[in-house]
Amino acid sequence: MIDIQTKSEGVQNYLKAAFFQGPDWIPCWLGVMPPTWGKYGEQLEDLLLEFPGIFPGFRKGRPDLDAPGDKCHQLGRFTDNWGCVWDNIAEGLDGAVVDSPLKDWADLEGYRVPDPLTESDGWGPPPDWEAQRRNCQRAKQNGRLAWGYLPHGFMYMRLYYLRGFQNFMLDVATGDPRLGELTQMVLEYNLAVIEKNIECGVEIMEFGDDLGFQNSLAISPVKWREYLLPCYREMFGLCRRNGVAISLHSDGHILDIIPDLVECGVNILNPQAGPNGLDGLERVAKGKVCIYLDLDARLFPFATPEQLSDHIHEAVERLDSPEGGLMLYAECLPDTPLSNIRAICEAFEDVGGPMMT
């Protein structure tokens, strides 16, 4: 398990919130997307500098917006190492898979997944496990957390990337046995990446898989438990047996399976406020798992600053406790007015403090 006493004050507070050990403040984080930086530039820099209580390490000098980044965030099409064809029409935001290598089951025979130890998951350079080992050692020496990651879309989304969304839904509905074979291939890839991160000394693994639509899971809870719960249980069990904490992000409505995710060993769950509702999260998740709440971004372009402040304060009132178990996140796209970004920062300053320092 993570030795909290060896960590910096901010990391200690983060871990106390995650493990219900009485944090001194609610950890808060503002996610500013690259196009948002591009739209507001120095105005946004100046705004964030006004809130050192939330962004204590922020300094003048925006991210390098001219850096190419990974291909998923660049305009145009490319094929990743799984054979999935991505298309992006919005520079700086995620692309989408538009063609799938296994849309015809006949192509499953002879299909090869990327080598998790020597090939990148989708784009970018091959993994450098020695660098990851050094990063973990350095993080621990400096009182920070040693993180490991699986890419966003590591299981459920990977399956429909490979088959195509409609094909995958039909596979689930009809119980096609070939789906089990493909699922095992993806699972084995993920387990190998997790094992390697554990060898490197990670203390926490971060996962992301968007499991829901706006009002329901994408597949029924019964089918989710049949096809995906065993995979989640095996991956997360490997982490927990090795003392590694688990942080899971999922967009969409996931209330029906939060108890399953908790049972699998998730420590920090990052659900969206909008599709799940504060009522639902209070009923299903409060006190059972640390809620890293993705505030309702549907409000950000249209709400008044007062309405945003009310939303954040209500979330704290409904989901926080003296023991902890709450963190707050606001993801600001370029359609968020600067006045609303300010309102979010002001509310964060009122209810909490920095995510980590």
C-alpha positions as CSV (number, residue, x, y, z in Angstrom):
1,M,0.0,0.0,0.0
2,I,1.0,3.6,-0.4
3,D,3.0,5.1,2.5
4,I,1.1,8.4,2.9
5,Q,3.6,9.7,5.4
6,T,6.4,9.9,2.8
7,K,4.4,12.2,0.5
8,S,4.2,16.0,0.2
9,E,1.5,17.8,1.9
10,G,-0.7,18.1,-1.2
11,V,-0.3,14.4,-2.1
12,Q,-1.0,13.4,1.5
13,N,-4.3,15.4,1.3
14,Y,-5.2,13.8,-2.0
15,L,-4.6,10.3,-0.6
16,K,-6.6,11.2,2.6
17,A,-9.5,12.2,0.4
18,A,-9.2,9.1,-1.7
19,F,-9.0,6.7,1.3
20,F,-11.5,8.6,3.7
21,Q,-8.8,9.6,6.1
22,G,-10.0,13.2,6.8
23,P,-8.4,15.5,4.2
24,D,-7.8,19.2,5.1
25,W,-9.4,20.3,1.8
26,I,-11.4,19.0,-1.2
27,P,-8.9,18.5,-4.0
28,C,-10.0,20.5,-7.1
29,W,-8.7,20.5,-10.7
30,L,-9.5,22.6,-13.7
31,G,-9.1,20.9,-17.0
32,V,-8.2,23.4,-19.8
33,M,-8.3,21.8,-23.2
34,P,-5.7,23.0,-25.9
35,P,-8.3,24.8,-28.0
36,T,-9.4,26.7,-24.9
37,W,-5.8,27.9,-24.4
38,G,-5.7,28.8,-28.0
39,K,-8.9,30.9,-27.7
40,Y,-8.1,32.8,-24.6
41,G,-4.3,32.8,-24.4
42,E,-2.8,35.3,-22.0
43,Q,-6.3,36.3,-20.6
44,L,-6.6,32.8,-19.3
45,E,-3.1,32.8,-17.9
46,D,-3.8,36.0,-16.0
47,L,-7.0,34.6,-14.6
48,L,-5.4,31.4,-13.3
49,L,-2.6,33.5,-11.6
50,E,-5.3,35.1,-9.5
51,F,-6.0,31.8,-7.8
52,P,-2.8,30.6,-6.3
53,G,-4.8,28.7,-3.7
54,I,-6.0,26.4,-6.5
55,F,-3.1,26.6,-8.9
56,P,0.0,27.1,-6.6
57,G,2.5,25.9,-9.2
58,F,1.1,27.8,-12.1
59,R,3.5,30.2,-13.8
60,K,3.3,32.5,-16.8
61,G,3.9,30.7,-20.1
62,R,1.2,28.7,-21.7
63,P,1.6,25.1,-22.9
64,D,3.4,24.8,-26.3
65,L,0.4,25.0,-28.5
66,D,2.5,24.5,-31.6
67,A,3.8,21.1,-30.4
68,P,2.3,18.4,-32.5
69,G,1.0,16.2,-29.7
70,D,-0.3,12.7,-30.4
71,K,-2.1,11.9,-33.6
72,C,-5.5,11.5,-32.0
73,H,-5.5,15.3,-31.4
74,Q,-4.3,16.3,-34.8
75,L,-6.5,17.0,-37.8
76,G,-6.8,14.3,-40.4
77,R,-6.8,10.5,-40.5
78,F,-4.3,7.9,-39.3
79,T,-4.2,4.2,-38.5
80,D,-3.1,3.1,-35.1
81,N,-1.2,0.0,-34.1
82,W,-4.4,-2.0,-33.6
83,G,-5.4,-1.2,-37.2
84,C,-8.1,1.2,-36.2
85,V,-8.5,4.2,-38.5
86,W,-9.0,7.5,-36.6
87,D,-10.4,10.8,-38.0
88,N,-10.3,14.2,-36.3
89,I,-12.1,17.4,-37.4
90,A,-11.3,19.5,-34.3
91,E,-7.6,20.2,-33.7
92,G,-6.7,19.6,-30.0
93,L,-9.7,17.4,-29.2
94,D,-10.0,13.6,-29.5
95,G,-10.6,12.1,-32.9
96,A,-13.0,9.1,-33.5
97,V,-12.5,5.6,-34.9
98,V,-14.2,5.6,-38.4
99,D,-12.9,2.2,-39.7
100,S,-12.3,-1.0,-37.8
101,P,-9.9,-3.8,-38.6
102,L,-12.2,-6.6,-37.5
103,K,-15.5,-5.4,-38.9
104,D,-15.5,-8.7,-40.7
105,W,-15.0,-11.7,-38.3
106,A,-13.1,-13.5,-41.0
107,D,-10.2,-11.2,-40.3
108,L,-9.9,-12.4,-36.7
109,E,-7.8,-15.4,-37.8
110,G,-4.3,-14.2,-38.0
111,Y,-5.0,-10.8,-36.3
112,R,-2.2,-9.6,-34.1
113,V,-2.5,-7.2,-31.2
114,P,0.4,-4.8,-30.6
115,D,3.2,-6.1,-28.4
116,P,2.5,-4.4,-25.0
117,L,6.2,-4.4,-24.1
118,T,7.7,-3.0,-27.3
119,E,5.0,-1.2,-29.3
120,S,2.9,1.8,-28.5
121,D,-0.7,1.2,-27.8
122,G,-2.0,3.3,-30.6
123,W,0.2,6.3,-31.5
124,G,3.4,7.8,-30.3
125,P,6.8,6.2,-29.5
126,P,7.2,2.7,-28.1
127,P,7.0,2.3,-24.4
128,D,10.2,3.0,-22.5
129,W,9.9,0.8,-19.4
130,E,13.3,1.8,-18.0
131,A,12.2,5.4,-18.1
132,Q,9.0,4.5,-16.4
133,R,11.0,2.7,-13.7
134,R,13.1,5.8,-13.2
135,N,10.1,8.1,-13.1
136,C,8.5,6.0,-10.4
137,Q,11.7,6.1,-8.3
138,R,12.0,9.8,-8.8
139,A,8.4,10.4,-7.9
140,K,8.7,8.5,-4.6
141,Q,11.9,10.3,-3.7
142,N,10.2,13.7,-4.2
143,G,7.1,12.9,-2.3
144,R,4.9,12.5,-5.3
145,L,2.8,9.6,-6.5
146,A,4.2,7.0,-9.0
147,W,1.5,6.7,-11.7
148,G,0.8,4.1,-14.3
149,Y,-1.8,4.3,-17.1
150,L,-3.8,2.3,-19.5
151,P,-5.0,4.3,-22.5
152,H,-8.4,5.8,-22.5
153,G,-10.8,3.2,-23.9
154,F,-8.8,0.2,-22.6
155,M,-11.5,-2.5,-22.6
156,Y,-15.1,-1.8,-23.7
157,M,-14.2,0.9,-26.1
158,R,-11.3,-1.1,-27.5
159,L,-13.7,-3.8,-28.4
160,Y,-16.0,-1.6,-30.4
161,Y,-13.1,0.2,-31.9
162,L,-11.9,-3.2,-33.3
163,R,-15.3,-4.4,-34.4
164,G,-17.2,-1.2,-35.1
165,F,-19.9,0.0,-32.8
166,Q,-22.9,-1.5,-34.5
167,N,-21.2,-4.8,-35.0
168,F,-20.1,-5.0,-31.4
169,M,-23.6,-4.3,-30.2
170,L,-24.9,-7.1,-32.4
171,D,-22.2,-9.4,-31.1
172,V,-23.4,-8.7,-27.5
173,A,-27.0,-9.1,-28.4
174,T,-26.6,-12.4,-30.2
175,G,-23.9,-13.8,-27.9
176,D,-21.4,-14.4,-30.7
177,P,-18.7,-16.7,-29.3
178,R,-16.0,-14.9,-31.3
179,L,-16.5,-11.9,-29.1
180,G,-15.2,-13.9,-26.1
181,E,-12.0,-14.7,-28.1
182,L,-11.4,-11.1,-29.0
183,T,-12.2,-10.0,-25.4
184,Q,-9.5,-12.4,-24.1
185,M,-7.0,-10.9,-26.5
186,V,-7.6,-7.4,-25.3
187,L,-7.6,-8.5,-21.7
188,E,-4.2,-10.2,-22.0
189,Y,-2.7,-7.1,-23.6
190,N,-4.0,-5.0,-20.7
191,L,-2.8,-7.4,-18.1
192,A,0.7,-7.4,-19.6
193,V,0.8,-3.6,-19.4
194,I,-0.4,-3.6,-15.8
195,E,2.1,-6.2,-14.8
196,K,4.9,-4.2,-16.4
197,N,3.8,-1.0,-14.5
198,I,3.8,-2.9,-11.3
199,E,7.3,-4.1,-11.9
200,C,8.3,-0.5,-12.5
201,G,7.0,0.4,-9.0
202,V,3.7,2.3,-9.7
203,E,1.6,3.1,-6.7
204,I,-1.6,4.0,-8.6
205,M,-3.0,3.0,-12.0
206,E,-5.3,5.2,-13.9
207,F,-7.9,3.7,-16.3
208,G,-10.5,5.3,-18.6
209,D,-13.4,3.6,-20.4
210,D,-16.6,5.5,-21.4
211,L,-19.3,2.9,-20.5
212,G,-22.5,5.0,-20.6
213,F,-24.9,6.9,-22.8
214,Q,-26.6,10.0,-21.4
215,N,-29.4,8.1,-19.7
216,S,-28.2,4.5,-19.5
217,L,-25.4,2.1,-20.0
218,A,-24.5,1.4,-23.6
219,I,-25.3,-2.3,-23.0
220,S,-27.5,-3.7,-20.3
221,P,-26.1,-4.2,-16.8
222,V,-26.7,-8.0,-17.3
223,K,-24.6,-8.0,-20.5
224,W,-22.0,-5.8,-19.0
225,R,-21.6,-8.2,-16.1
226,E,-21.3,-11.1,-18.5
227,Y,-18.7,-9.7,-20.9
228,L,-16.8,-6.9,-19.0
229,L,-17.1,-7.4,-15.3
230,P,-14.8,-10.5,-15.3
231,C,-12.2,-8.5,-17.2
232,Y,-12.4,-5.5,-14.8
233,R,-12.2,-7.9,-11.9
234,E,-9.1,-9.6,-13.2
235,M,-7.3,-6.3,-14.1
236,F,-8.2,-4.5,-10.9
237,G,-7.5,-7.6,-8.8
238,L,-4.0,-7.7,-10.1
239,C,-3.5,-4.1,-9.0
240,R,-5.0,-4.6,-5.6
241,R,-3.0,-7.8,-4.9
242,N,0.1,-5.8,-5.5
243,G,-0.9,-2.8,-3.3
244,V,-1.6,-0.6,-6.3
245,A,-4.5,1.9,-6.0
246,I,-7.1,2.2,-8.8
247,S,-8.5,5.4,-10.4
248,L,-11.2,4.9,-13.0
249,H,-12.8,7.4,-15.3
250,S,-16.0,6.7,-17.2
251,D,-18.2,9.1,-19.1
252,G,-21.9,8.6,-19.3
253,H,-24.6,7.0,-17.1
254,I,-23.0,4.3,-14.9
255,L,-25.1,4.2,-11.8
256,D,-26.3,0.7,-12.4
257,I,-22.7,-0.7,-12.2
258,I,-21.0,1.5,-9.6
259,P,-21.5,-1.2,-6.9
260,D,-19.8,-3.7,-9.3
261,L,-16.9,-1.3,-9.8
262,V,-16.5,-0.8,-6.1
263,E,-16.5,-4.6,-5.6
264,C,-13.8,-4.9,-8.2
265,G,-11.6,-2.6,-6.1
266,V,-11.9,0.9,-7.6
267,N,-10.6,3.5,-5.1
268,I,-11.2,6.7,-7.0
269,L,-14.2,6.9,-9.5
270,N,-14.5,9.8,-11.9
271,P,-18.1,9.9,-13.1
272,Q,-20.0,12.7,-14.8
273,A,-22.4,14.7,-12.7
274,G,-24.8,15.3,-15.7
275,P,-25.7,11.8,-16.8
276,N,-25.7,10.3,-13.3
277,G,-27.1,13.2,-11.3
278,L,-26.1,14.3,-7.8
279,D,-29.1,12.4,-6.3
280,G,-28.0,9.2,-8.0
281,L,-24.3,9.5,-7.0
282,E,-25.3,10.4,-3.4
283,R,-27.5,7.3,-3.2
284,V,-25.2,4.8,-4.9
285,A,-21.6,6.0,-4.4
286,K,-21.2,8.4,-1.5
287,G,-19.1,6.9,1.3
288,K,-18.5,3.7,-0.8
289,V,-15.8,5.0,-3.2
290,C,-14.0,8.3,-3.5
291,I,-16.0,10.4,-6.1
292,Y,-13.8,12.4,-8.3
293,L,-16.8,14.3,-9.7
294,D,-16.7,15.5,-13.3
295,L,-18.9,18.6,-12.9
296,D,-21.7,19.1,-15.3
297,A,-19.9,20.4,-18.4
298,R,-23.3,20.8,-20.2
299,L,-23.8,23.9,-18.0
300,F,-20.4,25.5,-18.7
301,P,-21.3,27.3,-22.0
302,F,-24.8,28.4,-21.0
303,A,-25.1,28.8,-17.2
304,T,-24.6,32.1,-15.4
305,P,-21.6,32.3,-13.1
306,E,-24.1,32.2,-10.2
307,Q,-25.6,29.0,-11.4
308,L,-22.2,27.4,-11.8
309,S,-21.3,28.4,-8.3
310,D,-24.6,27.0,-7.0
311,H,-23.9,23.7,-8.9
312,I,-20.4,23.3,-7.3
313,H,-21.6,24.2,-3.8
314,E,-24.5,21.8,-4.1
315,A,-22.2,19.0,-5.2
316,V,-20.1,19.6,-2.1
317,E,-23.2,19.7,0.2
318,R,-24.5,16.4,-1.3
319,L,-21.3,14.4,-1.7
320,D,-18.7,15.5,0.8
321,S,-18.2,14.2,4.3
322,P,-15.7,15.0,7.1
323,E,-14.0,11.7,6.3
324,G,-13.4,12.7,2.7
325,G,-14.3,10.8,-0.4
326,L,-14.8,13.8,-2.8
327,M,-12.7,15.5,-5.4
328,L,-13.9,18.0,-8.0
329,Y,-13.0,18.4,-11.7
330,A,-14.2,20.9,-14.3
331,E,-13.3,20.3,-18.0
332,C,-13.4,23.6,-19.9
333,L,-13.8,23.5,-23.7
334,P,-13.5,26.6,-25.9
335,D,-17.3,27.2,-25.7
336,T,-16.9,28.0,-21.9
337,P,-17.0,31.8,-21.5
338,L,-14.0,33.2,-19.6
339,S,-16.5,34.6,-17.0
340,N,-17.6,31.0,-16.3
341,I,-14.1,29.8,-15.9
342,R,-13.6,32.5,-13.4
343,A,-16.8,31.4,-11.5
344,I,-15.5,27.9,-11.4
345,C,-12.2,29.0,-10.0
346,E,-13.9,31.2,-7.4
347,A,-16.1,28.3,-6.3
348,F,-13.2,25.9,-6.1
349,E,-11.3,28.4,-3.9
350,D,-14.3,28.7,-1.7
351,V,-14.9,24.9,-1.2
352,G,-11.5,23.4,-1.6
353,G,-7.9,23.6,-2.6
354,P,-5.3,22.3,-5.1
355,M,-5.5,18.8,-6.4
356,M,-1.9,18.1,-5.5
357,T,1.2,20.2,-4.7
